Amino acid sequence: MPVAAIEIDNLTKDYPYGFLHLKKKRSLEGLTMRVERGEVFGFLGPNGAGKSTTIKLLVGLIFPEAGTARILGKPITDIEMHRDIGYLPEQPYFYDYLTAAEVLDYFARFHDLTAADRKERVARMLKKVGLETAGKIQLRKYSKGMLQRVGLAQAILHDPQVVILDEPMSGLDPIGRREVRDIILELKRDGRTVMFSTHILSDAEMLCDRVGVIVGGKLRGVGAPGEIVGMKAHGMEILFELAASGASAAAIIAKATKTGDRYRMQAPEEELYKALEQLRGVGAKILSVAQVKASLEEYFMHLIEADRAQGAAVEVSGK
């Protein structure tokens, strides 16, 4: 089997809390996961699920109680591994009185680049993240979204093979999110591996080859967004327009949801043709018919609710 971009085996992390830190809370429990080379992998979970803990373990900012991980075949304890990864923390902090160009030049100096190479690469990165006209402005005058873009630029400045991003869409407006998505797709086209954590599920469905869902410190599922929620249709949705009135039309409208001048109605798959005949019988104009499938958001919320229910049951039994 070829060497994966990221291999995680039984990673476990506890955090101390309480008086004198005598108690421990398990933030991550036995995480085992594999991210293949060249794929975009989304790491999904609610706040406190263990996403940032996993990422900090991978980049060596904290250390596990148990388990191991490897990036590009090198253990995460190997300092040389950091040459091949780019990292954006959830809340990046930079010196307020430096400009974006100065910050990127500072980070470029870690990678043994010549002055000419640093200048060219900094200009290229600023353009890539949409800050070419703001490169000489001090960061204290930047918005949160602009600071996020500076963080993304420093993460990819040295052309890493693996890019790990912790909530890269955080604080961005719709245009900024679109730009970040374009950068992630460009990295994929260049053969890079991108792993990013998020709770914005639409971004994960749009960008990711595969996703991993973590809730309560435990991995609950890994797979393509469509596979992980199952491909079985929940029913059929009919979009139609209806100008007629009368008892029959009113009965149909009562089952539908109105959006503007249009109506949406759901029916079980086996009753689709019957519903279409009823709509034709009252003169409805059928605009579209589509399958209704579970979304990643529905799967995600189901896991969260199940975890909360389990937690409540444990508390009750503990009493």
C-alpha positions as CSV (number, residue, x, y, z in Angstrom):
1,M,0.0,0.0,0.0
2,P,1.5,3.4,-0.9
3,V,2.4,5.8,1.9
4,A,-0.5,8.0,2.8
5,A,-0.2,11.8,3.3
6,I,-1.5,11.5,6.9
7,E,-1.8,8.3,8.9
8,I,-3.3,8.5,12.4
9,D,-3.3,5.4,14.7
10,N,-5.1,5.4,18.0
11,L,-4.4,9.0,19.0
12,T,-5.7,9.8,22.4
13,K,-5.5,13.1,24.3
14,D,-6.6,14.1,27.8
15,Y,-6.7,17.6,29.3
16,P,-6.5,18.2,33.0
17,Y,-9.2,20.3,34.7
18,G,-10.7,21.1,38.1
19,F,-9.0,21.9,41.4
20,L,-5.2,21.5,41.1
21,H,-5.9,19.9,37.7
22,L,-6.4,16.6,39.4
23,K,-9.2,15.5,37.0
24,K,-8.8,14.7,33.3
25,K,-11.2,15.1,30.4
26,R,-10.7,13.0,27.3
27,S,-10.7,15.3,24.3
28,L,-9.7,12.6,21.8
29,E,-10.3,8.9,22.1
30,G,-8.5,6.3,19.9
31,L,-8.6,8.3,16.7
32,T,-7.5,6.1,13.7
33,M,-7.8,7.7,10.3
34,R,-6.0,7.9,6.9
35,V,-5.8,10.8,4.5
36,E,-4.6,9.9,1.0
37,R,-2.2,11.9,-1.1
38,G,-3.7,14.4,-3.4
39,E,-7.2,14.5,-1.8
40,V,-9.1,17.2,-0.1
41,F,-10.2,15.8,3.3
42,G,-12.7,17.6,5.5
43,F,-12.6,17.1,9.2
44,L,-16.1,17.8,10.5
45,G,-17.4,18.3,14.0
46,P,-19.1,20.7,16.4
47,N,-17.1,23.0,18.7
48,G,-15.3,21.0,21.3
49,A,-15.4,17.8,19.2
50,G,-11.6,17.3,19.0
51,K,-10.9,18.8,15.6
52,S,-8.3,21.4,16.8
53,T,-6.8,18.9,19.2
54,T,-6.2,16.5,16.4
55,I,-4.6,19.1,14.2
56,K,-2.4,20.4,17.1
57,L,-1.2,16.9,17.7
58,L,-0.3,16.4,14.0
59,V,1.8,19.6,13.9
60,G,3.5,18.9,17.2
61,L,2.0,21.8,19.3
62,I,0.7,19.3,21.9
63,F,1.5,15.7,22.6
64,P,-0.8,12.6,22.9
65,E,-1.3,10.3,25.9
66,A,-1.3,7.3,23.5
67,G,-1.2,6.6,19.8
68,T,1.0,7.7,16.9
69,A,0.7,9.6,13.6
70,R,2.8,10.0,10.4
71,I,2.8,12.6,7.7
72,L,4.3,11.6,4.4
73,G,5.7,8.5,6.1
74,K,7.6,10.5,8.8
75,P,6.5,10.4,12.4
76,I,5.1,13.6,13.8
77,T,8.1,13.7,16.3
78,D,10.4,14.1,13.3
79,I,11.3,17.8,13.0
80,E,12.1,17.4,9.3
81,M,8.5,16.6,8.7
82,H,7.6,20.3,9.1
83,R,9.4,21.3,5.9
84,D,6.6,19.5,3.9
85,I,3.5,20.8,5.7
86,G,1.7,24.1,5.8
87,Y,-0.4,25.0,8.8
88,L,-3.1,27.6,9.5
89,P,-4.4,27.7,13.1
90,E,-8.0,28.5,13.9
91,Q,-7.2,32.0,15.2
92,P,-3.8,33.1,13.7
93,Y,-2.0,35.9,15.5
94,F,0.5,38.2,13.9
95,Y,2.3,41.3,15.1
96,D,-0.1,44.2,14.6
97,Y,2.4,46.8,13.4
98,L,3.9,44.7,10.6
99,T,2.4,44.8,7.1
100,A,1.2,41.7,5.4
101,A,4.3,41.7,3.1
102,E,6.6,42.0,6.1
103,V,4.9,39.1,7.9
104,L,5.2,36.9,4.8
105,D,8.8,37.9,4.3
106,Y,9.5,36.9,7.9
107,F,8.0,33.5,7.4
108,A,9.8,33.1,4.1
109,R,13.2,33.5,5.9
110,F,12.6,30.2,7.6
111,H,12.8,28.4,4.3
112,D,16.3,29.5,3.1
113,L,15.0,31.5,0.2
114,T,17.1,34.3,-1.4
115,A,16.0,37.9,-1.1
116,A,14.8,37.9,-4.7
117,D,12.9,34.6,-4.3
118,R,11.3,35.9,-1.1
119,K,10.1,39.1,-2.8
120,E,8.7,37.2,-5.8
121,R,6.9,34.6,-3.6
122,V,5.5,37.1,-1.2
123,A,4.0,39.1,-4.1
124,R,2.6,35.9,-5.6
125,M,1.0,34.8,-2.3
126,L,-0.6,38.2,-1.7
127,K,-2.2,38.1,-5.1
128,K,-3.3,34.5,-4.6
129,V,-5.3,35.5,-1.4
130,G,-6.6,38.8,-2.8
131,L,-4.4,41.1,-0.8
132,E,-2.1,42.5,-3.5
133,T,-3.4,46.0,-2.9
134,A,-3.2,45.8,0.9
135,G,0.2,44.3,1.3
136,K,1.8,47.5,2.7
137,I,-1.0,48.2,5.2
138,Q,-0.3,47.4,8.9
139,L,-2.2,44.3,10.1
140,R,-3.8,46.3,13.0
141,K,-6.0,47.9,10.3
142,Y,-7.1,44.5,8.8
143,S,-10.5,42.9,9.3
144,K,-10.7,39.4,10.7
145,G,-11.3,38.0,7.3
146,M,-8.2,39.8,5.9
147,L,-6.1,38.4,8.7
148,Q,-7.4,35.0,7.9
149,R,-6.2,35.4,4.3
150,V,-2.7,36.4,5.6
151,G,-2.7,33.2,7.6
152,L,-3.6,31.2,4.6
153,A,-0.8,32.8,2.5
154,Q,1.8,32.0,5.1
155,A,0.5,28.3,5.2
156,I,1.2,27.8,1.5
157,L,4.1,30.2,1.2
158,H,6.8,27.5,1.0
159,D,4.9,25.3,-1.4
160,P,4.2,22.4,1.0
161,Q,3.0,18.9,0.0
162,V,0.4,18.7,2.8
163,V,-1.6,21.7,3.9
164,I,-3.5,21.5,7.2
165,L,-6.1,24.3,7.8
166,D,-8.0,24.7,11.1
167,E,-11.4,26.4,10.3
168,P,-10.0,28.3,7.2
169,M,-13.4,29.8,6.4
170,S,-13.7,31.4,9.9
171,G,-14.7,35.1,9.8
172,L,-14.8,35.3,6.0
173,D,-17.5,36.9,4.0
174,P,-19.0,35.1,1.0
175,I,-16.4,36.5,-1.4
176,G,-13.6,35.5,1.0
177,R,-15.0,32.0,1.4
178,R,-15.2,31.7,-2.4
179,E,-11.5,32.7,-2.7
180,V,-10.4,30.2,-0.1
181,R,-12.4,27.5,-1.8
182,D,-10.7,28.4,-5.1
183,I,-7.2,28.2,-3.4
184,I,-8.0,24.8,-2.0
185,L,-9.1,23.5,-5.4
186,E,-6.0,24.9,-7.0
187,L,-3.8,23.2,-4.4
188,K,-5.6,19.9,-5.3
189,R,-5.0,20.5,-9.0
190,D,-1.3,20.9,-8.2
191,G,-1.3,17.5,-6.5
192,R,-1.2,18.8,-2.9
193,T,-3.0,17.2,0.0
194,V,-5.4,19.4,1.9
195,M,-6.9,18.6,5.3
196,F,-9.2,21.2,6.8
197,S,-11.5,21.3,9.8
198,T,-14.8,23.0,9.5
199,H,-18.4,23.1,10.8
200,I,-19.6,24.7,7.5
201,L,-21.1,21.6,5.9
202,S,-21.8,23.1,2.5
203,D,-18.1,23.8,2.0
204,A,-17.3,20.3,2.9
205,E,-19.8,18.8,0.5
206,M,-18.6,21.2,-2.3
207,L,-14.8,20.7,-1.8
208,C,-14.0,17.3,-0.2
209,D,-13.2,14.0,-1.8
210,R,-13.8,12.5,1.6
211,V,-14.8,13.7,5.1
212,G,-14.3,12.4,8.6
213,V,-17.0,13.2,11.2
214,I,-15.9,13.5,14.8
215,V,-18.3,14.1,17.7
216,G,-17.4,13.9,21.4
217,G,-13.7,13.1,20.7
218,K,-14.7,9.9,18.7
219,L,-14.6,9.4,14.9
220,R,-18.1,8.5,13.8
221,G,-17.6,8.0,10.1
222,V,-15.3,8.4,7.1
223,G,-16.1,8.5,3.5
224,A,-17.2,10.5,0.5
225,P,-19.9,13.1,1.5
226,G,-22.6,11.2,-0.5
227,E,-21.5,7.8,0.8
228,I,-21.3,8.7,4.5
229,V,-25.0,9.7,4.6
230,G,-26.2,6.9,2.4
231,M,-27.6,7.2,-1.1
232,K,-31.1,6.0,-0.4
233,A,-33.8,8.5,-1.4
234,H,-36.2,9.7,1.3
235,G,-38.8,10.6,-1.2
236,M,-39.5,12.8,-4.1
237,E,-40.0,16.6,-4.3
238,I,-42.2,18.1,-6.9
239,L,-41.9,21.8,-7.8
240,F,-45.0,23.2,-9.5
241,E,-47.1,26.3,-10.2
242,L,-50.9,26.3,-9.7
243,A,-53.3,29.1,-10.7
244,A,-56.5,27.1,-10.3
245,S,-58.9,27.3,-7.3
246,G,-61.5,25.0,-5.9
247,A,-61.7,22.1,-3.4
248,S,-59.3,19.8,-5.2
249,A,-56.7,22.5,-5.7
250,A,-57.0,23.6,-2.1
251,A,-56.5,20.1,-0.9
252,I,-53.2,19.9,-2.9
253,I,-52.0,23.3,-1.7
254,A,-52.6,22.3,1.9
255,K,-50.0,19.6,1.5
256,A,-47.5,21.9,-0.2
257,T,-45.1,24.7,0.8
258,K,-45.3,28.0,-1.1
259,T,-42.2,29.8,-2.2
260,G,-43.0,32.9,-4.2
261,D,-45.4,31.9,-6.9
262,R,-44.3,28.2,-6.7
263,Y,-45.2,25.3,-4.6
264,R,-43.1,22.4,-3.3
265,M,-44.6,19.1,-2.3
266,Q,-43.0,15.8,-1.1
267,A,-44.3,12.4,-1.8
268,P,-43.1,8.8,-1.2
269,E,-41.3,7.4,-4.2
270,E,-43.9,4.7,-4.8
271,E,-46.7,7.4,-4.8
272,L,-44.9,9.8,-7.3
273,Y,-47.1,9.0,-10.3
274,K,-50.3,9.2,-8.3
275,A,-49.2,12.7,-7.1
276,L,-48.3,13.8,-10.6
277,E,-51.7,12.7,-11.9
278,Q,-53.5,14.7,-9.1
279,L,-51.5,17.8,-10.0
280,R,-52.3,17.4,-13.7
281,G,-55.9,17.0,-12.8
282,V,-56.1,20.4,-11.3
283,G,-54.1,22.1,-14.1
284,A,-50.8,22.4,-12.2
285,K,-47.6,23.2,-14.2
286,I,-44.9,20.7,-13.2
287,L,-41.5,22.5,-13.1
288,S,-39.2,19.7,-11.7
289,V,-39.1,16.4,-9.9
290,A,-36.1,15.5,-7.7
291,Q,-35.1,12.9,-5.2
292,V,-34.9,14.0,-1.6
293,K,-31.7,12.5,0.0
294,A,-30.2,12.9,3.4
295,S,-27.7,15.7,3.5
296,L,-24.4,15.8,5.4
297,E,-26.0,18.4,7.7
298,E,-28.8,16.0,8.7
299,Y,-26.2,13.2,9.3
300,F,-24.1,15.6,11.3
301,M,-27.0,16.8,13.5
302,H,-28.2,13.2,14.1
303,L,-24.7,12.3,15.5
304,I,-24.7,15.4,17.7
305,E,-28.2,14.6,19.1
306,A,-27.2,11.0,19.7
307,D,-24.0,12.1,21.5
308,R,-26.0,14.5,23.7
309,A,-28.6,11.8,24.6
310,Q,-25.8,9.4,25.5
311,G,-24.1,12.0,27.6
312,A,-27.4,12.8,29.4
313,A,-27.9,9.0,30.1
314,V,-24.4,8.7,31.5
315,E,-25.1,11.6,33.9
316,V,-28.4,10.2,35.1
317,S,-26.8,6.7,35.7
318,G,-23.9,8.4,37.5
319,K,-26.3,10.0,39.9
